[in-house]
Amino acid sequence: MHKPLLLTSLFITTMATAQQKMTPEQLWQLGRVSGETITTDGKTVIFGVSNYNIAENKSEKNLFSIPLTGGTAKQITTSPGGEGDVTALGGQKIGYSLKGQWWEMNADGSSAAQIANVEGLQNIRFSPDGKYILFSKEVKLKKISGSDHYPDLPKSNVQIYDNLNYRHWDTWEDGNFQHVFFAPYENGKVGTATDIMEGELYDCPQMPFGGAEDMIWAPDGKSIIYVTKKKFGKEYAVSTNTDIYEYNIETRATKNLSEGLAGYDVAPSFSPDGKYLAWLSMARDGFEADKNDIIVLNRATGARSNLTKDWDGTVASISWSKDNKQLFFLAVIKGTEQLLEITLQKDIAATTAKHIRQVTEGDFDINAIVGQSGNTLVVSRTDMNHAAELFTVSLPKGTLQPLTSVNKAIYDNTGMCKIEKRWIKTTDGKEMLSWVIFPPDFDPAKKYPTLLYCQGGPQAALSQFYSYRWNFQLIASQGYIVVAPNRRGMPGHGVEWNASISKDWGGQPIRDYLSAIDAVSQEPYVDKNRLGAVGASYGGYSVYMLAGTHNNRFKSFVAHDGLFDLKSWYGTTEELWFANWDIGAYWDAANAKVYKEFNPSEYASKWNTPILIIQGGTDFRVGIEQGLQAFQLAQLKGIKSKLLYFPEENHWVLKAQNALVWQREFFKWLKETL
C-alpha cells in the first residue's frame, strides 16, 4: 500500500485554466531580485533588479529603493552596467561600485557622484573611519604562457604547467592570483596601495565563487579579516582547508584565526560591538559538503566556541542581530530553507543546540538575509512558483509580509502549479520526502507523462528553489508531472542522511530515486508508459546509471553534464578533494566496487532508451569527454539520441539565448519521446 499524497502547500488560482502557462520566453522576462542593504537609519531597503535583453544576449542590473514599511519602489540608478558592493554609509546615504569605480548617493537616487577615480577595483569596502579603501585585483605571479617563458616568441600559443591545479571550473590557470589590497583614501583620491598577500600564490577572494564577503574590516578599522587557502599545486587540488586570517595594518603582521581547524572556514562576520567574530566551519579536510558549524571567536580571550556542534543540521549563512544577543542563520529543514536563530548566552561557550529556534516555517525558501531594522528582518524568499522577492520577517513571531513585487504583473496572468509533499518508504525502510509538481490545469481524471527529476550536488538541497533552467513551474506548465525526491545525500534530513551518499553514488541514492517514481506511478493520473528521468551533474550521472539499470521503467532520458565514466572523469576533473572524498582514486583497490558497480559505463550493454545528452564545452568539473562518450555509445547502439553541445558554457547555461535553445530542445525532445 502506498501512502496518500499529503497536501502541505497549494499554490493554484481558481482561474488557472484561463491564465497563460509559463513559457521559456516568459521565464526570461522575469526580473531577478537581489537584496542589497538597509540604510543605517533603518528606514529604506535597497535592492537590485537584473533584467535580460534576449536580443542583446545580456543582462542589465539597476538599483531600487523601497520603504521598510512597504509602499512604492523607486528606481534609483539607470546607468549601463551592474551596480555592486552596495553599502549603507550613514543615514540615508549609500555607496556602490560601477565599472570599477566607486559612487555615492542618497537612497532616493539624488546627488549621485563618482567618488574614486581608479580603474579596476573589485570588491570595494571602506574602513569604518573612511580613511582606507579595501579592494581586490589580480596580480601576475607565475609564468604560464609561452611568451612568459620565452619573450622572443610573442606569437607562441602554448601553456606550460608543472603542477596542479592547471584549470578550475571553467578557467585555465594563467599565472594571475586575486589579492587583497588596502590604500589610504581622502577626498576621492586613493593613495599607494599595499598588497597584504604580497608574493603569495593564493587567492582572495576564493576562486571562482568568492566575493567581498571574503574580505572585511575589523570594526575598529585597525585590521583586515580575509579568507584564503594557503596551499598551492597538488596540495590545493586535494584540500578544502581554507582559513580565516587577520592582517594588522600597522604592524603588517598576519595571524591565522582558524589555526587547527581542518576544513572550510568561510564567511567571517563581526558582532556589532566588535567583541566577537563568527564564521562557518567544516571539520574535515577534503569533504566539501561536510556539516557547516558556527564558530565564534572571543576577541579578548582568543577562545573559540562551536555553537552548533550538537545540532543535527548544517548552516548555510549567518547574520548578527543588532543587539549582539542572537545569531540569525539559514538552514535547510526537510526540503525547505528556513530562518533560524541561536540565542547567545552570557558565556558564549555555554551556547548549545538547545538555544536554537526556528523562526520561519512554510513551503518556501528563505535564501538570503538582507539586514535588520529593529524587530524586522528583510529576507529574500522563493518557492517553486515564484522567483525571488523580498519579504519582511516580524520578530520574534516569524510572520512574513511581502515587500517587493517586481514580477507581480507576470504572475497575476500565469497559472500556478499545485505543489504537494509526499513521504515515501525507501528500500531500507526510511521515510523520504518527495515534492510532486502538477500542471496548472491538472485534472486527476486524466493521465499525464511524468518526469523523475534527479538533483545534482550530489549533496545539494532540493528545496523550494526557483531555477531559471530546471524550473519546475515551467516543466509542469508544459503538461508534465514532476517528481523531485530528497534522496540520500541532501541536507535538511540530518547529518547522516546528508553524508551517506559518499562512495555510494550508484547504490542507495539510485534506489531512492526508483522508490519515488514507483510510488508516485501508482497514482491513476500517472501514465506509466510515459515516464522520463532528467538531471544535471550528479543528476546527469544518475540518469546515466538509470539508463543501464532501470529495467524499462523509463521511455526517455535527459542528462546534462553528467558523469558517464568515473575513471576518465577522475583523470580530468580539477577539484580532486571532491573526487577523492566521494569516489576515491581508481588505482586504489579499496575503491574497486565504486568503479565497477557504480560506474555508468559498466552498464553500457543494457542501454536501450532514447537519450538527450547536453554538454558544456568549458565545464572542467565534468569534462566534455563524459557527454561525448555517452553520445557515441547511444549512436553506435542505434539508440535515438541527440547531443546538445554548448562550446562557451561551463557547468551551467548562463547566456540567455543559449538557455532558450536549451529549453526549446529539452521540451522538443520530451514531446518526441514521451
N, C-alpha and C positions, 0 to 999 in steps of 0.2 A: 504494500500500500504506500502510495506517495502522499506526502503532506500537502494540504491545500495551500494555495497562494495566500500569503499574508499581505494585505494592503496596508502599507505603512505611510505611503505618501502618494497622493494622486494629483497630478498637475494636468488638468484637462478642462477645457472650456466647454460649456454646453452647446456652443455653436461651432465646434471644431470642424464638422463636416462642411461648413460654409466658408471656412477660412482656407487660405492658401497653405500648402505644405512647404516646409523648409527645403530649399534647393541649395546646391553648392554656391551658386552666384549670390544668393541671399545671405548665406553664411558669411561670405567675404565682404558683405556690405556692413556687417556689424561693427560698431565702434569698440575698440579694445581698451577697456578702462583700467587705469593703474592708479592706486592711491599713492600720493607723493608725500604730503606732510600736513600738519596743522599749524597755523600761525601761533606764535608764542603767547598771544593773549587768549588763545583757546576759542576764538570766535569763528574762524574761517578754515575750511578744508580745501586744500589744493590737490587737484587730481589731473591726470593726463588722459587723453583720448587719442589713440592711434587709428587712423583710417587708411584703408588700402585703395590705391588707384590701380585698377586691374590693367588699364590700357598702358600705364607707365611702368607697371610691374614693381611698384614700390609703395611704402607707407609714409605717412606724414603724422607726426605727433605734435599736439598742441596742449597747452595748459589751460585749466578752467578753475574757477573758484566757486564755492557754494557755502552759505552759512551753515555752521554746525547744526543749527536747529532746523535746517531744511529750507526749501524755497527754490528760487530760480538760479540755475547755474549760469555763470558768465564766462565766456571765452576771454582769456587774458593774454594769450600770445598768438601770433599769426605768421611769424617769420618762418620761412622754409628751413627744415632741419629739425631733428628731435631734441627737445629740451631734456637735460638730465641733471643729476646731482642736486635735485631741488632741496633747498634748505630753508628752514624758518630762521630769520635773522634777529627779529625783535619786533614786538608789537604786531603790526600788520605788514611787515616787510619780509620779502623772500629773496633768495638768490638762486641762480641756476646756471648751468653751463650750456653753451650753444656753439657748435662748430669749434670746439677747443678754446672758447673764450668764456669769461665769467661776466654774468649780467646780474643786476639787482633791480627790483621794482616793488611797488606796493601790491598788495594782494588783489586789488581791484584792477590791476593791469596798468595803472598810471605810473608815470615817472620812470619808465624802463630806460636803463642806461648800461652800456658796456663799461665794466669797471677795469678789468685786466686786459692787457693787450699783448699776450704771449701765445704763440702758436703751439698747438699740440698737447695741451694739458688735458689729462684724463683723471677721472675720479677725484674731483676737486673737493677739498674740505678746508675750512679756515679754522685757525686756533680760536679757543674761546675768547681770548682778548683781542682777536682780529689782527695781531701783529705778524702772524705767519700764515703761509698758504701751504697746504699739503696736497700733493698730486702724484700721479704715476706716469711714467713714459718708458718706452723701450730703450734699451742700451745694448749695443753690439759688443759681445764679449768673446765670441768664439768664431773661428774661421770654419766655414762650411762650403761655400761655393768654390768653383774652380778659380775664379778671379780673385777670391780671398787669398788663396794659396799661391796663385801664380798671376800677379798683376800684369805681366806681359801678355796674358791671354784673356783679355777682357770680354771677348765674344764667346768664350767657352760656356757650355751649358751642362754643368755637372755638379752634383752634391757629394761630398766626401764625409763619411761617418766612421768613427772608431768606437762608438758606444751607443747604447740605448739612452733615452727614447729618441729615435730619429724622426718620429712623427707622432701626432697626438690628435685624436678625434677627427679633424679634417684639415690639419695644417702640418706641413713638413717643417722640421726644425731648421731655422735659418741662422742660428747663432745669436739671435736677439733675446733678451730677457726683460720682463716687466720689473721695474724697480720703483721703490718709493723715494720721493724727494720732498724736502721742505725748503722754504726760502722766506726771507723777510718780505713783508708786504706793507706798503704805505702809499696812500693816495693813488691807488690803481697801478702802482709800479711794483713789479716782482724783482727782488734782489737776486744775488748769486745763490743758486740752488745747491743743496747738499744731498748727495745720493747716500742714504743711510744703509744701503746694501752694497756699497762700492766693491766691485770686483767679484761679487758672489754669483755663481752660476745657478741662481734660484729665482723663482718668480713670485712677485706680489704685485697685484692681486694674483691669486691662484688661477692658472690657465687650465681650461679655456673659459670657465664659468664664473670666476670670481669678479668682484667689483669693489665699489667704495666701502662695502661692509668689511672688507679685509684690512682696512687701514683707518684708524680713528685716533683722535686726540684724547689724551687724558683730560679730565675736567679742569685741572689747574694749568693746562697748556704747556707743561714742562716736559712731557714725554709723548711719544707716539707708540701706539699699540698696533702691531701688524701680524698677519698670518702668512706663513710660508712653510714649505717642506724643504729643509736644508739637506737635500740629497741630490745627487746628480748621477746620470747614466743608469746603469743596471740597478743601482740602489734605489733610484727614483722609480723605476718601472715596476718594482716588486713591493713597494711600501706605500702605505697611506698615512705615515706618521708626520702629519703637519703639526706645527707648534705655534703657540702664541708668544710673541716677543715684545719686549718693551725697550724702546730706544730713548735714552735721555739726551735731549737736545743741547744741554750744557756740557755734560761730561763726554758725550759721544759714545757712551758705553751701552751695550746691548745685553739684556737679560732674558733668558728663556723662562717664561712664567708657567709653562706646562711641562717642564722637565720631568721625565719619568712616566708620562702618560703616552701610551704606545700607539694609539690610533689617530683618527682625525680629531683635531682640536680647531674649531672654527667659530665664527660669529661672535667675537668679543663685544661686550656691551657693559658700560659703566652704570652703576646706580646713580640716580640724580644727585645724591650727596657726595659722590665720588669715593665713598668708603669701600665699595666692593666692585669687583669685575667678574661678570658672569660670561660663560661661553658654553658651547655644545661640545661634547667629548665622546668619542668611541674608545672602548677599552682595548680592542685587539688590532694589532697592525696587520694590514692586508685584507681586512674584512670591511669593504666599503659600505655595507648595509647593516653593520652592527647596531646594537641598541645605542641610541643617542641619549646621553645623560646631560643634566645641567650641573656644571661645576661653578662654584662661587669661590673667589679668592678674596680673603680679608686683606686689604691693602696695608693695614697697620701691622698685622702679625705675620702675614705671609702664609697663613693657614688656608688650605683648600678643602672644600666640602662638596661631596657629591649628593645633591638633594634628591635625586630620583633613582638611586641605585636599587631600591627595593620596589620600585613601581614597575609593573609588568606592561610596559609600553615604550615607545620611542618618540622623542621630542623632535618637532620639525623646526621651530623657531621660537625665540624668546624676546620679551619686551618688559622693561621695568615699569612698575606703577610709579606715578608721580610722587607718592609719599614714601617710597622706598620700602613699603610693607609687603608687597607682593611681586612675584614674577608671573606675568602672563605668558602662556605658551600655547602653541598649536600642536595637535597630535591627531593621528588617525584613530578613530574609535569605531570598530565594527562597520567598516565600509563608508564612513563619513569623516571629514576632518573638522574638528571642533576646537573651540577656545576653552582653555583650562587656566587655572591659577593655582599657584602654590604660595601659601601664606608663610612668610619668613618669621621664624622665632627670634626672640631677642638674642639667643645664642644660635647663630646660623647653623652650626654643626648639629643642633637638635632638630632641624627641619627635616622631615621624612615624608614618605609617601602618604601618610595619614593626613598630611596638611594640604593635599591636593584636592581641588574641587573642579568638577566640570561645570563651566559657566553656561555654555550654549548646548542645545540639543535639538536635533531635527534631521530630516533627509536633505541636507545641503552640506557644502564645504565652506568653512572659513579658511581662506588660503593666504591671507596676509593681515597683519595688524598695522594700521597706518599710524595711529597715535592715540593719545588720551587727552581729554579735557574734563576735569572734574570727575564726575561719576559716569562719564560717557567715553566709550571706546569707539573708534572708527575702524571698520574692518572691510575687507573685500570678501564677497560671497558669490558662489556659483551653485548651480545644480544642473542636472542633465538636460534641462530645458532652457537654461538661461546662462548666457555669458556673464563674466564678472561685472558686478556693480558694487558700489559702496553702501554699507549699512552702518547704522549706529547701534551699539550694544549698551543697554542701560545696566549699570552695575548696582547692586550685586545680583539682581534677578536674572540677567542674561536675556532679556527681551530684545528683539531686533526690530528696527524700523528702517525701511529703505531711505537712502539719502540721495543717490543719483538714479537717473532713469534714462540713460543715454540711448538705450535700444528699445524703449517702450513702444514707439510707433511701429517698429517692425514686428515685435512680439504680439502686439494687440491684434495683428492681422495674420498671425501664424498659429496653426493648430498645435497645441501642446500634446506631448506624449504621456501616456499613462505609465508610471514607474511603480513597479512592485518589488518588494523584498521577499525573497524566499530562502528558507533554511533547508538544506539538502543533506541527507545522510551520505557520508563518504564510505569508500570500501573498507576503511579501517575504523568505522564507527564514530567518526567525528561529525559535528554539525558545521556545515559550510554555508556561509551567506552567498547568495547569488542575486544580482539585480536582473530583472526582466523588464525590457522596454518594449512597449507596444506602439503600433502606428496610431496617429491622432484619431483616425476614424475606425478604430478597432471594433470588429463585430465578432463576438465569441461564437457565432453560428457559422462563421467562415473558417477556412483553413489557410494558414499563412506559411510561406517559406521562412525558415528560422536559421539565424546565424549564431554560432558559438564564437564569442569574442575572447581571444587569448591575449592577456595583458603582457607587456614587456617588463623589463627591470633587470633580473627577474623579481627583485624584492621591491617592486613599486606598488603603491596603493591603487586599488580600483575603487575609487570613492565617487562622490558626486561631482566629478570634474567636468569641465566643458572644453573639449578639444576642438581645434579647427581642422583636424584631419579625421581622427577616429571619433567622429561626432555621432553619438547615439541617437540624438534627435533627428539628425539628417538621415541616418541609415533607416531608422524606423519609419520616417516620413515617406520613404520610397516603397513602403509596403512590406517591410521585414520585421519579424520579432527578433530581438537581440537578447541573448543570454550571456551575462557577464559575471562569471564566478570569482569569488575571492579565494582562489585556490591556494594551496600551500606556498609559502614564501612571501605573502603580503603582510605588511604591518597593519595593526589595528585589531589583531586577534591574539595578542600575547607574543612574547619574545620567542618562545619555542616554535610557534607556527611560522613566524617570520623567518627564522634561521634554518628551518628544516629542509629547505629546498637545495641547499648547497651540497654538491656531489650526488644529488638525487634528481637531477633535471628531468630525466625521462621516466622516473618512477611514479611516486605518489602524486605529484602535481598533474601528470598526464591522466592518471586515474581519476583525479578530482574533476578534470575537465569532462571526462566521459560520464562521470556520475551526474554532473549538472545537465548536460544535454540529454542524457537518457531520462532523467526525472522530468524535465520540462516537456519532453517529447510525448509523455503520457497524456498531456492535455489534448482535448479534442480539437482545439483550434490550431494545433501544430501539424503541418504536413510533413510526415516522417520521410516522405520521398523527395523532399526538397530541403535538405539540411546542408549548411555550409559551415566552414571554420575559417576564421580570418585573424590576422595578428601581425605585429611587427616586433623586431628584435628578439627577445626570448619568446614573444608571441609568435614570431615567424619561425623560430626553432620548433615551437610547439606544433605549428601547422605541418612542418616537415616530418616531425615524429608521427603525428596522426596520419599523414599520408601513407605511411608504411605499416600502421598498426590499428587503423580504425575499423577494420572488418566490415567495410562497405556501409558504414553509417552515413557518410557524407557524400554529397553529389558534386561539391565544388570546394576549392581551396583558394585562399589569397594569402601569400606570405611576403612581407616587406622586410628587407634587411635582416633575414633570418639566418641562423647558423645551420648549415647543411652538413658539413663535415668537421667534426670537432678537432681532428688532428691538424688539418690545414688552417683552421681558424686559430688554434693556439699558436701556430707558426707565423701568423701575420698580424694578429691583434697587438695593441700597444700597451694599455694599462694592465700589465701582467699580474698585478696584485689581484685583480678581479678573476682572471683566468686561473691563477694558482689556487685561490680560495674555493671557487665554485666548481672547477673541473679538475685541476691538477695537471702536471706535466705528463705528456703522453709517453715519455720514456721511463716513467716510474711505474713499476709493476703494481704498486698499490692502487693505481688508477685504472687498471685494465678493464674493470667492469664498466666504468663510465664510458670508456672509448669503444666498448663492444655493445653493451646493452642500451646505452643512452645516446648513441650516435645515429642521427637520421640516415646517413649514407649507408649504414649497415642494413637498412631495410629497403634498399633501392629495388630489389626484385619484386616487392609487393606493391609498388606504386601502380595505380590504375585509374586515378581520378583526375579530371581537369583541374589545372592549377595556373593561377596568375602569379608571376614572380616579379617583385619590384625591388630594384636595387639602386642605391645612391653611389655615384662614382667617386665621391670624396669621403666615403664612410670608411675610416680607418679602424673603427671599433669592430665592424663586421665587414671585412674586405669584399671587393667585388667578386672574388673567386667563389664566394659562397652562393650568390644568386646565379652566377654563370654555370656552376656545376649542377645546380638543381634544374635549371632550364635545359641544359644539354641532356640530362638524364630523361626528362619528360619527353623531349623531342625524339630522342633515339628509341624510346619505347613506344612511340606513336601515340602518346597521350595528348589530348587537346591542351595546349599551353600557350602562354604569351609572356614575353619579357618586357617589362616597362623599366627602362634604364634612364636615370637622371644623371648625366655626367657631372653637373655642377652642384648637386645636392649631397648633403652628408647623411647622418643617421636619421635625419628628418627631411621634410619637404618644406622649405621656408619661403620660397618665392611664390608670389600669388598665382601667376599663370601656370607654373608647374603644378601647384596644388590643385588648380581647377582641372588640369589634364588628369592628375591622379584620381580625382573624384569621378570625373566622367568615365574614365576607363574602368574604375572599380565597379560602378553601377552597370556599365555596359557588360562587363564580364558576368556579373551576377544575373543579369537579365538573360544572357545567352545560356548560362549553365544551370540556373535554378528555375 
